[in-house]
Amino acid sequence: MDTIIFDVDDTLYDQALSFKNTFKKMFQESFSDEELDQLYLASRKHSDALFDKSEAGEISILDMQVHRITAACEEFGIPINYQKAVDFQEAYVAEQKKITLFDEVEELLEALYQENKQLAVLTNGEEKHQSMKIQQLGLARWIPEEHMFISGAIGHAKPKQEAFHIIEEKLQLNKKKTVYIGDSFDNDIVGAKQVGWHAIWMNHRNRNMPESPFKPDKIVYNAKELLDEFRAIGV
């Protein structure tokens, strides 16, 4: 592969860790790791359901953020009011300012960089917020700024083909030698495969394969497997 393009959230780092740390700080009750995992997945589900409306400006980003934690808590019978949901979001952002790459992802990025591979990022979200995460993860060590593509900045979000076509044009990609790596089947795998790229599903949440005409070229279940996959082809 000549070009390797990465999703950010829950692909390069463990997004659930920030969520779990925030939840432990904001709620007095004691929750198991498994319960916190389920709460996190529920919040992601509700976030994804409103993402398009948020991108289109039909609802504010804050309303989407408040809804996802409120709806997740309601699913599990956990009381939460509007102000606590706002406070949760503020604490969550503070936790996200501490995120770090998976160790094996850092090793992979360095190896790909040393091999002179073309590297890029394509992530959904608001430009300022995603830029903060990119900076915190130190991705500029390996990926030039002009290769950082954020849906809020380019005007199109995954899985829309336009988001992928913009990168194809900007980076002059060879589809057959381009691979996209992401954790979301619908956004990342469907998005990449529908435009003819290779795709690796970073399925470290052990999600079931959805019914879809599109299939990943490879499934890995943790960052070590992802690194091993590239090591096996000589990176």
C-alpha positions in Angstrom: 0.0 0.0 0.0 1.3 3.5 -0.9 -1.3 5.5 1.1 -2.6 4.7 4.6 -5.4 6.8 5.9 -6.7 6.7 9.5 -9.9 7.5 11.4 -9.1 9.2 14.8 -11.7 8.5 17.5 -11.5 4.9 18.8 -9.0 3.9 16.1 -5.8 5.7 17.1 -6.7 5.9 20.8 -9.2 4.5 23.3 -12.1 6.9 23.3 -14.0 4.9 25.9 -11.3 5.6 28.5 -12.0 9.3 28.5 -15.7 8.6 28.8 -15.2 6.1 31.7 -13.0 8.5 33.6 -15.6 11.3 33.2 -18.4 9.0 34.3 -16.6 8.0 37.4 -16.0 11.6 38.3 -19.5 12.8 37.6 -21.6 10.0 39.3 -21.3 8.7 42.8 -22.6 5.3 42.0 -20.1 2.5 41.4 -20.2 0.9 37.9 -18.3 -2.1 36.6 -16.1 -1.8 33.6 -18.6 -3.8 31.6 -21.4 -1.4 32.6 -19.3 1.6 31.6 -18.5 -0.1 28.3 -22.3 -0.5 27.6 -22.9 3.2 28.6 -20.2 4.3 26.3 -21.6 2.3 23.3 -25.1 3.6 24.0 -23.7 7.2 24.0 -22.0 6.6 20.7 -25.2 5.1 19.2 -27.2 8.2 20.2 -24.4 10.5 19.0 -24.3 8.8 15.6 -28.1 9.0 15.2 -27.9 12.8 15.5 -24.6 13.4 13.7 -26.1 14.3 10.3 -28.5 16.9 11.9 -25.6 18.4 13.8 -23.4 18.6 10.7 -26.2 20.2 8.8 -26.7 22.8 11.6 -30.3 21.6 12.3 -29.3 21.2 16.0 -26.4 22.7 17.9 -23.3 20.6 18.8 -24.1 21.1 22.5 -27.7 19.8 22.0 -26.3 16.7 20.3 -23.7 16.2 23.1 -26.3 16.7 25.9 -28.7 14.3 24.1 -26.2 11.5 23.8 -25.3 11.3 27.4 -28.9 11.9 28.6 -30.3 9.2 26.3 -27.6 6.8 27.3 -28.3 7.3 31.0 -32.0 7.0 30.4 -31.4 3.5 28.9 -29.8 2.4 32.1 -32.2 4.2 34.5 -29.5 6.6 35.7 -30.9 10.1 36.7 -29.4 13.0 34.9 -30.7 16.6 34.3 -29.8 19.1 31.6 -27.2 20.9 33.7 -25.5 17.7 34.7 -25.3 16.7 31.1 -23.7 20.0 30.2 -21.2 19.6 33.1 -20.5 16.0 31.9 -19.6 17.3 28.4 -17.2 19.9 29.9 -15.5 17.3 32.0 -15.4 14.9 29.0 -13.6 17.5 26.9 -11.1 18.0 29.7 -10.4 14.3 29.7 -10.0 14.2 26.0 -7.1 16.7 26.4 -5.2 13.8 28.0 -5.7 11.2 25.3 -2.7 9.2 24.1 -2.1 6.9 21.1 -2.3 3.2 21.5 1.4 2.1 21.9 1.2 -0.1 18.8 -0.4 2.6 16.7 2.5 4.9 17.6 5.0 2.2 16.5 3.0 1.7 13.3 2.9 5.4 12.4 6.7 5.6 13.0 7.3 2.5 10.8 5.1 3.8 8.0 6.7 7.2 8.2 10.2 5.7 7.9 9.0 3.7 4.8 8.0 7.1 3.2 4.3 6.0 3.0 1.8 8.7 2.3 -0.2 9.1 5.5 -3.4 11.0 6.2 -6.4 11.4 8.6 -10.1 11.5 7.8 -12.3 12.1 10.8 -15.9 13.2 11.4 -16.6 16.1 13.7 -16.4 19.8 14.4 -13.1 21.3 13.2 -11.9 22.9 16.4 -12.7 19.9 18.6 -11.1 17.3 16.3 -8.0 19.5 15.7 -7.6 19.6 19.5 -7.5 15.8 19.5 -5.1 15.6 16.6 -2.8 18.0 18.4 -3.0 16.2 21.7 -2.1 12.9 19.9 0.9 14.5 18.3 0.0 13.3 14.8 2.0 16.1 13.1 5.1 14.0 13.9 4.1 11.8 11.0 1.3 13.4 9.1 1.5 16.9 7.4 -1.2 19.4 8.3 -2.5 19.4 4.7 -3.2 15.7 5.1 -5.6 16.2 8.1 -9.2 16.1 6.8 -12.0 16.9 9.2 -15.6 16.7 8.1 -16.4 20.1 9.7 -13.7 21.7 7.6 -14.2 20.0 4.3 -18.0 20.2 4.3 -18.7 16.5 3.9 -18.8 13.7 6.5 -18.2 9.9 6.2 -19.7 7.7 4.9 -20.6 10.2 2.1 -18.5 9.5 -1.0 -17.7 13.2 -1.3 -15.5 13.1 1.8 -13.4 10.3 0.2 -13.4 11.9 -3.2 -11.9 15.1 -1.7 -9.0 13.2 -0.4 -8.5 11.3 -3.7 -8.2 14.6 -5.5 -6.1 16.4 -3.0 -3.6 13.5 -2.6 -3.8 12.1 -6.1 -4.6 8.6 -4.8 -4.3 5.3 -6.5 -7.4 3.6 -5.2 -5.8 0.1 -5.5 -2.9 1.2 -3.3 -4.9 3.1 -0.7 -6.2 1.6 2.6 -8.4 3.2 5.2 -8.4 2.1 8.8 -11.4 2.8 11.1 -13.6 1.5 13.9 -17.0 2.4 12.5 -18.4 -0.2 10.1 -21.0 2.2 8.6 -18.8 5.3 8.4 -15.4 3.9 7.8 -15.7 0.5 6.1 -18.8 1.2 3.9 -17.4 4.7 3.2 -14.0 3.4 2.0 -15.2 0.3 0.1 -17.9 2.2 -1.8 -15.2 4.3 -3.5 -13.0 1.4 -4.2 -10.4 1.7 -1.4 -9.1 -1.1 0.7 -10.4 -1.1 4.3 -9.3 -2.5 7.6 -11.9 -2.7 10.4 -10.4 -1.8 13.8 -13.1 -3.8 15.6 -11.7 -3.6 19.2 -15.3 -3.2 20.5 -16.1 -6.7 19.2 -19.2 -5.5 17.3 -21.1 -7.9 15.1 -20.7 -7.6 11.4 -23.7 -5.7 10.0 -25.7 -6.9 7.0 -24.0 -5.1 4.1 -22.9 -5.6 0.5 -19.5 -4.1 1.6 -17.0 -6.1 3.6 -13.6 -5.1 5.1 -10.5 -6.5 3.5 -9.3 -7.3 7.0 -10.6 -7.3 10.6 -8.3 -6.6 13.5 -9.4 -6.7 17.1 -6.8 -4.6 18.8 -3.9 -2.3 18.0 -1.3 -5.1 18.3 -3.1 -7.1 15.5 -3.1 -3.9 13.4 0.6 -3.5 13.8 1.2 -7.2 13.2 -0.8 -7.0 9.9 1.5 -4.4 8.6 4.6 -6.1 9.9 3.5 -9.2 8.0 3.8 -7.3 4.7 7.2 -6.0 5.5 6.6 -2.6 7.1 
